[in-house]
Every structure is written in C-alpha cells, then in structure tokens.
Amino acid sequence: MTRIVRRTDGSLALDPTGRAAGRGTYLCDAADCHDARRLAEGVRRALGTDAGLDLLIGELAHASA
C-alpha cells in the first residue's frame, strides 16, 4: 500500500514512511489499481482535493515500472 497525504498547505505528497503529518489515504500498489480516473475520484473523495494529483500519478507509474 502507498500512502498519499494532504499537507497543511493543501498539496498532496507521497508518504513512503507512513508518518507524515496531515490527512492521509492508502492506495493499492497493483498496476490495475492505478487507473487515473478512478484514482483521482478516490483521492478527491478521501482527501477533499486533487491538487497535484497528476504529478503523483506520474510518480506512482514510474515507481511501479
């Protein structure tokens, strides 16, 4: 599982340690879980924002390759 956290400034960041301050949500690491549209909907629902999500999707795709 990969954790994404919404920081106090509203930006999103990957949290590899699982300890970053802020509201977080976990994502499945399987490649079929990384459909961009479904990922955006889930993050928006869980964290209330999608600011910077495009960059995170790119990082996730690069990390799983």
Secondary structure, DSSP 8 states (H G I E B T S, - for coil): -EEEEE-TTS-EEE-TTS--SSEEEEE--SGGG--HHHHHHHHHHHHS--TTHHHHHHHHHHHH-
